[in-house]
Amino acid sequence: MSKAVLTQLDNGIRVVTKNMENFESVVLGYWIEAGGVCEHESVCGISHFLEHMAFKGTTSRSAKKITEEIESVGGYLNAYTSKENTAFHAKILREDQRLAIDILSDILQNPTFPAEETERERNVVLQEISQTQDTPDDIIFDHFQNTAFSNQSLGRSILGSADIVSRLSVDNLNDYRSKYYNADNIIFAAAGRVDHNELLRLADEYFSKFKTDVTPVHDEQYQYVGGSYSDIRDLEQTHIIIGFNGVSSLDEDYYTLAIMSSLLGGGMSSRLFQEVREKRGLAYSVYSFSSSYRKNGVFGIYAATSNDKLAELSDVIACELTKIHGDILEAELNRTKAQFKASLTMAGESNSASCEQIVHQSLIFNRIIDRSEILQKINSVTASDIKRLATKIISPAASVVTVGKSDAESVFKALEKYDLK
């Protein structure tokens, strides 16, 4: 029987686990409540750079030794940085969980940031920035976020700019780490064949060494701005995003927006896929998305098409945005809900997805949400709820971003036609 348990230690670290008895593997790691939104403009990208540098050596392990130790038992280490969090995690067999905890605790508590490794990894991050700049369907999302939340930390790229990353120093890394990598700002999570009490015993050995400085509360308010941006490039296609203000992770309309987004462009049976790709052949890729944060969120539609088809594509998208205010068939609403419920069940069959889920719930709600509660929220969403939310967020305050030969003019014309400019 799978069961998730959340315990807060005396030093402030939250330990959350989900026992999945039929698994032989364990996914575990540390999630730090610090990401792109915590960064001052002068050090934009430091969360991501620090994530890279954590694996580059400690007081007792070289970068090579870190890799060799985990791979000698068939496990692997990884990390990622998001707008609000930075994660360091491992996947290993159950009998090797102590080793994984030892290594992860070591890299978070005892990094040395060797000069040679720092410069080498700085170049790796600069290459990552260049790769993103060269990939239209990646960079357009950075442009969109920056347009939606201009001149705010939520709008800046997680990777940072090449200019700023080139200037980040070891002192910057240490200062940022000292500010945010404290026990009261950390969640340790594990999912798979785990025993919560056993991990609490390991906590005495490994978790008690984390700094107990009080982490400053990040309380910046984000203001959706909207507007337009065109990145003119000599490409075969023009990539576009049409987006709007969304909802926060705590908003009562969180699931309403998720279902609305899925109904509009979340699968092969969705309205946009059928109209744009199946009926008209205007794009290979078209979909809608919603991203929610603690205090705000965004909703948008992405597509890419040849330059001569951009006007027609924009018209179809604008039309579908308008039609979502109208009739929603019971069959398509039920089909969309079924997709959500199936996805939720399938995620429960993955210890990686389960670990992310219990972390998200602990970070946002400070409790574990039972699957039945989520299903109830999904089932309770009505067509009227979707139409009400669509009226609220699909408004003239759009964010329009293009990457390619064409600018946003034809997109604006389509939006204006449907009173969405």
Buried (B, 14 or more C-beta within 10 A) or exposed (E): EBEBBBBBBEBBBBBBBBBBEEBEBBBBBBBBBBBBBBBEEEBBBBBBBBBBBBBBBBEEBBBEEBBEBBEEEEBEBEBEBBBBBBBBBBBBBEEBBBBBBBBBBBBBBEBBBBEEBBEEBBEEBBEBBEEBBEEBEBBBBBBBBBBBBBEBBBBBBBBBBBEBBEEBEBEBBEEBBEBBBBBBBBBBBBBBBBEBEEBBEBBEEBBEBBBBBEBEEBEEEBBBBBBBBBBEBEBEBBBBBBBBBBBBBEBEBBBBBBBBBBBBBBBEBBBBBBBBBEEBEBBEBBBBBBBBBBBBBBBBBBBBBBBEBBBBBBBBBBBBBBBBBEEBEEEBBEBBBEBBBEEBEEBBEBBBBBBBBBBBBBBBEEEBBEBEEBBEBBEEBBBEBBBEBBEEBBEEBBBBBBBBBBBBBBBBBBBEBBEBB
